[in-house]
């Protein structure tokens, strides 16, 4: 069966078209757009008119793509921005007007789908952690193939960090320090809950995939190179220092960095840099398997059980 999964996040809206059979997912096509649905939502409590319009426009485009690929079923979910917004119903009714069903996922559902997708795919011998840094929230899950031992959804992502701490261009040292202190304090609370044993970390989201694209000077994004790429703590710190000393206009010239990500890349790299420090990890495995793949895998398993 051919399906499409759509993930409407705080920062971007993504589409995966895949064939699901025998409990497996075969990826056919994948794309994404920076739509910023959750821009300003932490301050105003509402999704902005512009954010809604950008997202609806992208959904129309994705629906046409799904029809072109002869998709039989479209699964649409949304996450932190819609969980927070008091006008989420208005947005949802606009999505439903496109003849699309939409579900607001709980943070737990979101986190578990990403973790399951990664441990089934990478098949780590021991314990593993997924870190999914989004626009409005960050999901951290720890456990093994058999069970989730710890799960949390931190109520901040790259959009929130940028809107809260970064006021100057380029950012001032004091702004970066304040942001780093906030991230460190939040991550130390998580670190206390994790057993002191060895585990592999799968990093998910646009920040970490952008780090690879920049490092490899990708004029065209190559998921086959990005997925499974091992980034070192030094590589993350190098790009964090380099980009935070540049203006947005200078960052726009960096090969491999999407123009729509030039502002939020700095809080994203700050997050992963501090994550490596707090969890004493000198390397992370980059994963392309985010929520889209997790949703497709869930559907594949469901079809297999029915069959």
C-alpha positions in Angstrom: 0.0 0.0 0.0 1.3 3.5 -0.9 0.9 6.1 1.9 1.9 9.6 2.6 2.8 10.9 6.0 2.8 14.6 6.8 4.4 16.1 9.9 3.4 19.7 10.6 6.0 21.0 13.1 6.6 24.3 14.8 9.3 25.2 12.3 8.7 23.0 9.2 6.2 20.8 7.4 7.5 17.6 6.0 6.2 14.9 3.6 7.1 11.3 3.1 5.7 9.1 0.4 6.3 5.4 1.0 5.2 1.9 0.2 4.4 -0.1 3.3 4.2 -3.9 3.2 5.1 -6.8 5.4 5.8 -4.5 8.3 8.5 -2.6 6.3 8.7 0.9 4.9 10.1 1.6 1.4 10.7 5.3 1.0 9.7 6.7 -2.4 9.9 10.5 -2.0 10.6 12.9 0.8 10.5 16.7 1.0 10.0 19.6 3.4 9.3 23.3 3.7 10.1 25.8 6.5 6.6 27.0 7.3 7.1 28.4 10.8 3.5 27.5 12.0 4.6 28.1 15.6 6.3 31.5 15.1 5.5 33.6 18.2 3.1 31.0 19.7 4.9 31.0 23.1 4.4 34.7 23.4 0.9 35.2 22.0 -0.6 31.8 22.7 -1.9 31.8 19.2 -0.8 30.5 15.7 -0.2 33.5 13.5 -2.3 34.2 10.4 0.9 34.1 8.3 2.1 30.8 9.8 -1.3 29.2 9.2 -1.4 30.5 5.6 2.2 29.3 4.8 1.3 25.8 6.2 -2.0 25.5 4.4 -0.3 26.5 1.1 2.3 23.8 1.7 -0.4 21.2 2.5 -2.1 21.9 -0.8 1.1 21.4 -2.6 1.8 18.1 -0.6 -1.7 16.9 -1.4 -1.1 17.4 -5.1 2.2 15.5 -4.9 0.5 12.6 -3.1 -2.1 12.4 -5.9 0.7 12.4 -8.5 2.3 9.5 -6.7 -1.0 7.6 -6.5 -1.1 7.6 -2.7 -4.0 5.6 -1.2 -3.9 7.1 2.3 -2.6 10.4 3.8 -1.7 10.6 7.5 -1.4 14.1 8.8 -0.2 15.0 12.3 0.9 18.1 14.1 2.8 18.6 17.3 4.0 21.2 19.8 2.7 24.5 18.2 -0.8 23.1 17.9 -0.6 21.6 21.4 0.1 25.1 22.7 -2.1 27.3 20.6 -5.5 28.5 21.8 -6.6 28.9 18.1 -5.5 25.4 17.1 -9.2 24.5 16.2 -9.2 27.3 13.6 -6.1 25.8 12.0 -7.4 22.3 12.2 -10.7 23.2 10.4 -8.6 24.8 7.6 -6.7 21.6 7.2 -9.9 19.6 7.2 -11.3 21.9 4.5 -8.6 20.5 2.3 -10.3 17.1 2.8 -7.4 15.9 5.1 -7.8 14.3 8.5 -5.4 15.7 11.1 -4.3 14.5 14.5 -2.6 16.5 17.3 0.0 14.0 18.7 0.8 14.0 22.4 4.5 14.6 23.1 4.7 11.0 24.3 3.3 9.6 21.1 5.7 11.8 19.1 8.8 10.7 21.1 7.9 7.0 21.1 7.4 6.9 17.3 10.8 8.4 16.6 12.6 6.2 19.2 11.0 3.0 17.8 11.8 3.9 14.2 15.5 4.4 15.1 16.1 1.4 17.3 14.3 -1.0 14.8 16.4 0.5 11.9 19.8 0.8 13.5 19.4 -2.2 15.8 21.9 -1.1 18.5 23.4 -3.9 20.6 22.7 -2.2 23.9 21.0 0.9 25.1 20.2 3.9 22.9 18.9 7.4 23.1 17.0 9.5 20.5 17.2 13.3 20.6 14.7 15.0 18.4 15.3 18.7 18.4 12.3 20.4 16.9 11.1 24.0 16.5 8.8 24.1 19.6 9.8 21.1 21.7 12.6 18.6 22.1 11.9 14.9 22.7 14.5 12.7 24.4 14.0 9.0 24.8 16.3 6.4 26.4 15.9 2.6 26.4 16.5 -0.5 24.4 14.7 -2.4 21.6 12.5 -4.0 24.2 11.4 -1.0 26.1 11.4 2.7 26.7 13.1 3.4 30.1 12.9 7.2 30.1 11.1 9.7 28.0 10.7 13.5 28.3 9.5 16.4 26.1 11.4 19.6 26.8 9.1 22.6 26.1 11.6 24.4 23.9 13.0 24.0 20.4 15.0 26.1 18.1 12.3 28.6 17.3 11.6 29.2 21.0 15.3 29.6 21.8 15.8 32.0 19.0 12.8 34.2 19.9 13.7 34.2 23.6 17.4 34.8 23.6 18.7 36.1 20.3 18.1 39.8 19.8 21.2 41.0 17.9 22.7 40.1 14.5 25.2 38.6 15.0 24.3 37.5 18.5 26.1 39.1 21.4 28.2 37.1 23.7 25.9 37.8 26.6 22.8 36.5 24.6 24.7 33.3 23.7 25.8 32.7 27.3 22.3 33.2 28.7 20.9 30.8 26.1 23.6 28.2 26.8 23.0 28.4 30.6 19.2 27.8 30.0 19.9 24.8 27.8 22.6 23.4 30.2 20.2 23.6 33.2 17.4 21.9 31.3 19.7 19.1 30.0 21.2 18.5 33.5 17.8 17.7 34.8 17.5 15.0 32.1 21.0 13.7 32.6 20.2 13.0 36.3 17.5 10.5 35.2 19.6 8.5 32.8 21.6 5.5 34.2 25.4 5.8 34.1 26.0 3.3 31.3 27.1 3.4 27.7 24.6 4.1 25.0 24.5 5.3 21.4 22.8 8.6 20.5 20.7 9.1 17.4 20.2 12.8 16.6 17.2 13.9 14.6 16.0 17.2 13.2 17.0 20.0 10.8 19.9 21.3 12.9 21.9 18.2 12.9 21.3 17.3 9.3 22.3 20.9 8.3 25.5 20.4 10.2 26.4 17.5 7.9 25.2 19.3 4.8 27.5 22.3 5.7 30.4 20.1 6.6 30.1 18.2 3.3 29.4 21.4 1.3 26.2 20.0 -0.2 24.8 22.2 -2.9 22.0 19.6 -3.2 20.9 17.8 0.0 21.9 14.1 -0.1 19.9 12.1 2.5 21.9 8.9 1.7 25.1 10.6 2.9 23.5 12.4 5.9 21.7 9.4 7.3 24.0 7.4 9.6 26.7 10.1 9.4 28.7 10.3 12.6 29.2 13.9 13.8 31.8 14.7 16.4 31.5 17.1 19.3 34.4 19.1 17.7 32.5 19.4 14.4 29.4 20.8 16.2 31.4 23.3 18.2 33.4 24.4 15.1 30.2 25.3 13.2 28.6 26.9 16.3 31.5 29.2 16.8 31.8 30.0 13.1 28.1 30.8 12.5 27.5 32.7 15.7 30.1 35.2 14.8 28.4 35.9 11.4 25.4 38.0 10.4 22.3 36.3 8.9 23.3 37.7 5.5 26.8 36.1 5.8 25.2 32.8 6.9 23.0 32.8 3.8 26.2 32.3 1.8 27.1 29.1 3.6 26.8 26.1 1.3 24.5 23.4 2.7 22.5 25.7 5.0 18.9 26.4 3.9 18.2 30.1 3.8 15.1 29.6 6.0 17.3 28.1 8.7 19.9 30.8 9.0 18.4 32.3 12.2 17.5 29.1 14.1 20.7 27.2 13.3 22.6 29.0 16.1 20.4 27.9 19.0 20.3 24.4 17.4 24.0 24.1 17.3 24.2 25.5 20.9 21.8 22.8 22.0 23.8 19.9 20.5 27.2 21.3 21.6 25.9 21.5 25.2 24.2 18.1 24.9 27.6 16.5 24.1 29.1 18.2 27.1 26.4 17.2 29.6 26.1 13.6 28.4 29.9 13.3 27.8 29.4 12.2 24.2 32.1 13.0 21.7 30.0 11.7 18.8 26.3 11.4 17.6 24.8 9.4 14.8 22.7 11.5 12.6 19.3 10.0 11.6 16.9 10.9 8.8 14.3 8.8 10.6 12.1 11.3 12.4 8.4 11.4 13.0 7.4 10.9 9.3 9.2 7.5 9.2 7.8 6.5 12.6 4.3 7.1 11.4 4.9 5.1 8.2 6.4 2.3 10.2 3.4 2.2 12.5 1.1 1.9 9.5 3.3 -0.8 8.0 3.1 -2.9 11.1 -0.7 -2.3 11.3 -1.1 -3.5 7.6 1.1 -6.5 8.3 -0.9 -7.5 11.3 -4.2 -7.2 9.3 -2.7 -9.2 6.4 
